[in-house]
Amino acid sequence: MNSAARNNVARRMYELVEPIGLLPYTADEPNETMFALGFTDYWDTYFAGRAAPLGQAGPEVVDALFYNFAPGEVARHIPKVWRTTTPEAAIAARRQGCANALRRILADRIAEPAFARTTELLLKAATSAPCEGRPMYAALRALPLPDDVAIRFFHAGSLLREHRGDGHIVALMSEGIGRTEAHVLAALDMDMPAEKFGRIHHLPAAQLAAVIDGLRDRGLIGDDGWLSEQGRAVKQRIEALTDELAAKPYAGLAAGELDELIAALEPVAKVLIAAQD
């Protein structure tokens, strides 16, 4: 398979796997199981759930690995969350909440042999890539594999999402794009003003303006406030490299298995996406 074909596979699998990886942030059940641990703030559950595989890593480490939070945001939650629960309890609660969501959304499909087969193919891909240079992926890979089919399905999706995320950070850094700058580029690429983008709209106006001005000074944003031709080229290179770096897990599947997995995930992804509305 040539480079373009590998990138196409990685992009298609991203479209199919992302709805699985987003379950902690789009379904009610993971919030319920995390809040049952004693949390009262959504962002506490986010950081506890996602950072838990790292153990009680300090805010500097989590900030570096997550990459995409403004300075100081991680430290408002890490290590505070570990006064409420433990990493082990957070992992179990997040997994159970996502399994509950899958059982609600996919209903009887979960018990079908075809779903178990899809789960095993997804897990085969998700556990076949090297861990070197992939800290978030490696942390998840170090966890014991769950037995429950719904949790296994979610775990496989999470592995692939964090594997791709690790590579995306490499792609951003290769283009010299900082964490807040990445959100500005993403917003403008979607024809959305950066000030409206969910991950950065809360930042102080002066702070966000400074980031935008910096991108403008580098020629990535035009005088009209939108992406310049150079800015769009940078964004395209980032996405292409992210796809290239995300392709490795799918090389672990035979051609027939990959085709089978894509065909099986397509209807599941549609149902999961519809449930987000």
N, C-alpha and C positions, 0 to 999 in steps of 0.2 A: 504494500500500500504506500503510495507516494505521500509527500508532505501535505499537499492540498487535500487529498482524500482523508488523511488522518485528522486534519483540522476540521473538515466537514463532519466527521464522526464525533469529534469532541464537542463541536457546537451543537449538533443534534442531541447528544446525550445531556449536555447542559440544559437544554430546553426541557428535557424529559425528567431529569433528576432534580432540578431546582425546586419544583413544587413539593418534593419530599423533604428536602433540606430546609425549606421555609416553614414547615409545620409548626415549629416552636413559636413562630412569630405571626402566624396567620390563623391558628385554631385556638379555641377557648380552653380545651382540655389541658394543654401544657401549662397554661397560666394557673389553672385550678390546682394542679398537683404541686406546682412550685409555691403558690401562695399558701398551700396547706403546710408547708414547711415553716411558715411564720413570716414570709415576706409580705410587704404591703406596697412595694414600689415595683413597677414593671421592669425598670432598668436594672434593679437589683437581681431580678430573676434572669434577665438576659446575661449579665456578667457571671452570675453563679452557674447557670446552665452551660454556657459555652466555654467558660474558663475551667470548669471542674476537672476535665481530663489532665490539666496541667498541675493538679494538686494545689497547694496553697502558694502558688507563685506570686511574687510581689507585683505591685502595679506597674513598675518599670518594664517587667518582662511581658505582662499581658498587653500593655500599651504597645510595645514593640511588635508583638506577634499579631495583634488585631489590626494595627497600622492605621485604621481609618477613623479614629476618634480624635477630636480636637484635643490639644494639650490640656491636661487636668481632668478630663472627663472620666477616664478609667479610675483614677485615684479617688473619685467620689464613691466608688462602689467596691473596689478591691483595696485592702483586704476586709473591708467592713462586712461583706456578705458572709464571711466565714465565722462571724459572731452569731449568725442566725442558724447556719447549718454546716454540714461538712461537704467536701467535694463528692464523696461517695453517695451521700443522700441526694445531692443535687443531680447527679448522673441518673440515679434510679428514678427520681421524680420526673425528670425531663423525658426519659425513655418511656415511662408508663403513661404520661400525659399524651405523648405523640402516638403511642399504640392505641390509646382510647380514642383519639381523634381519627385515626385510620379505620378503626372498627366502626365508628359512626358514619364516616364518609363513604367507605367502600363496602360496608355492610357484609352481605353473604360472600362477597368475592374473596374475603380474607381466608375463609375456610376451604376454598377450592384448591385442588392439587395444582392447578395452573399458577395460582398466586405463589405457592410454595416454590415452584420451579423458577418463577421469575425472581423471587427473592434470592435464591441460591445463585442464579446467574449474576444478579446485581452484586451480591456479596463477593462472588469470585472476582469480578472486575475490581471491586472496591479494595480488595486485599492483595492485589497482584502487583501493585506499583512499588518501586523502591521508596523508602522513607527518607533517604538522605536529602537534606535541604528542605524538608517539609515538616516543620515543627508541629503545627496544629494537626496535620494528618498523622504524624508519628504518635502524638499523644493519644489520639483516638484509637489508632491501631494497637496500642499497648493495652487497651481495655479487653477484658474477656468477652468473647462473642456471646450474645444472649441466645437463649433457646427459643423463646416465643417468636413466632413467625412475623408478627406485626412489628415487634421491637427490632428483629433482625433486618426487616425491610427499611425501617427508619434509620437504623445504624449504618446500613450500607449507603443510603442516600447522604447521610451526614459525612461519612468518610469521603465520598466523592466530592461533596461541596467544599470541605476543608482542603482537600488535595488541590482542587482548582483554585481556591482562595490563596493558598500558599504561592502558587505559580503566578497568580494575578499581581501579588505584591512584587514579585521579581520583575514582572513586566512594567509595572508602574515605576519602579526604581530605575529600570534600565533607561527610561525616558526622562528621569529626573522629576517625576511628578510626586509631590508630597501628598500626605493623607487628606488634607482638606481640599487641596487642588483637585484630587481625584473626583471628589463629589461635585465640584464646580464643573469639571469637564463632562461628567455623566449627565448632569442636569441640562447643560447647554446642548449636548448631543441629542437629548430628547426634546429640544426646543422649549425647555422650561427655564425661566429665570432662576439663577442660582439661589436667590433669596427665597424662593418658594420650595426648594428641594427639602424633603423631610429630614434628612440627616444633618443639615447645616442651617436650616431656617431659624433655629433658635440662637445662633451665635450672635454676639454683639455686632451691630451694623459696621462699626469701624474695623473690627477684626476680619469680617468677611470681605469688606471693601479692599482691605490690604491684600488679601489673597487674590482677588480678582485683578487688582492693579498689577500685581506681580506677574500674573499670566499674560496680561496685556503688554507689559514691558518686554516679555519674552516672545511676543508675536503670536501667541496662541489664541488670544481673544482680540477681535477687531475693535475699532473705535465705536462700532454700533453695539458693542456689548455681547456679541454672539461669537461662536467659534470662527476663527479665521480658517483659510485653506490649510495653513500649517497646523493649526489646532486640530482640525479634522483628521489630518494625516497622522498626527501623533496618536489620537484616539484609536484610529484604525490599526496602527501598528501594535498598540497595547492589546487590543482585542485579539489580533492575529497571534501574537506571542502567547497570550493566555490560552488560546485554543491549542496551540502547539504543545505547550507544557502540560496541558490537561489530557493529552491523548494516551499517555502511557497505560493507564488502567485497562483500556479497551483492547490493547494489544494482547492482554492475557486471555481473551476469548477467541475461540475459533470463529471463522467467518459465519458459519451457520448459527453459532450461539449468539453472536452479535446481532444478526438479523432477527433472530427469535426474541432477543431482549428488547430491541427497539419496537418491534411489533406488539409485544406484550405491554410495554410501558406507555405506548401512545394513548390507549383508552383510559388508563389509570391516571395519567397526567391530566387529561381533559377533565376528569371528575374532580381531581384535587384542585385544579385551577378554578373550576366552577364553584367549588365550596368556599373559595376565598372571597367571592363577591358578596 
